[in-house]
């Protein structure tokens, strides 16, 4: 019978635990302060040991069904926790009333899915809208002249010029605050090779209008009235071509979008500062005929009939994630420059819940529950990996460890060129 060797395993305490034990021994010599001090230190020790034993030292996420929102309104900044799902719900629960002309950014339907979510309420101020001999008094907090006029219910056309000016003299201008001055374009009717269209312009002659719209006359073209004729409202203008069979088609001109980065808005939040609209153009083709049938066509003229207006949006860039989320991203080896993209995607996929299955809403399960087979087509975890078992390639603790899940997600994001590309894809398609 072989002798049994007893193997003694020496447990080496961590530096933090060793220091705490020495401190407890010193405090035990002073019973007056020892009891509360020792109690506090034991709590710290238990916390440290708990992290080491149960999570392997990985940072944990604090799970809550509330979000912290920061509301800027009425010359103050209010920070509060909320379970509200949208900006409008937040304002309602905070008893913040919006009056006519007030503006809230982002808009009231925007979902609140991240912490430190910023909401800005801009109060309306007096504005005088000058439209020729007509003056309209309104209240508005809109940031562009077109948005102000729209709030006031006044229709303007893309070709109308609008200027936002201060009121220099109340007595002479009979207005207070700012003024929006509308310079109306002249509406004329132009028949382009047999197709009637209405155009609005600030040009003063027929020739200037044609030049403005890019309409170049060819040797066999004629214009009535002449190019030097002054333009008047409702005037009829004819552009004709002899000896050629033509066809016309009206096409849409896409509107442009101007993006402004705004640090007063949460990263990823969008606020529309000015609504845009597409334009229109009339394309004229010269037809190629054989035996009376069309066999081809050639563009001979493109005339802009309605100018597009630019859409102006503000895009939030303020990023302020909680410390536990920052710790998880750091532990997963994610670059700090990618933190905003990761937070945006994870907040919308799972609300930072590492144990959530696709379809579970409103809460975060305290532990892994195999509601669906890991190889099924249901998403799971922080980024809703589909199937869930794919995350096992990053570690055996993929079911519950947020760090492991994010390490896997970083590899997955590479199909989009990285986290920034994944974010852009999510914004467009609301999935990744």
Secondary structure, DSSP 8 states (H G I E B T S, - for coil): --------------HHHHHHHHHHHHHTT-HHHHHHHHHHHHHHHHHHHHHHHHHTT-------S-EEEEEEETTEEEEEEE--SBHHHHHHHTT----TT-EEES-TT-B--SSSEEEEEE--EEEEEEETTEEEEEEE--SSHHHHHHHTT----TTSEEEEEE---HHHH---SEEEEEE--EEEEEEETTEEEEEEE--SBHHHHHHHTT----TTEEEES-TT-B--TT-EEEEEESS--EEEEEEEE---EEEEEEEEEETT-EEEEE--B-EEEEEEEEEEEETTEEEEEEEEEEEEEE--B-EEEEEEEE----HHHHHHHHHTT--GGGHHHHHHHHHHHTSS-TT-BTT--SS--SS---SS-TTSS--BTTTTBSSGGGGGGG-TTTTT-HHHHHHHHHHHHGGGTSHHHHHHHHHHHS--
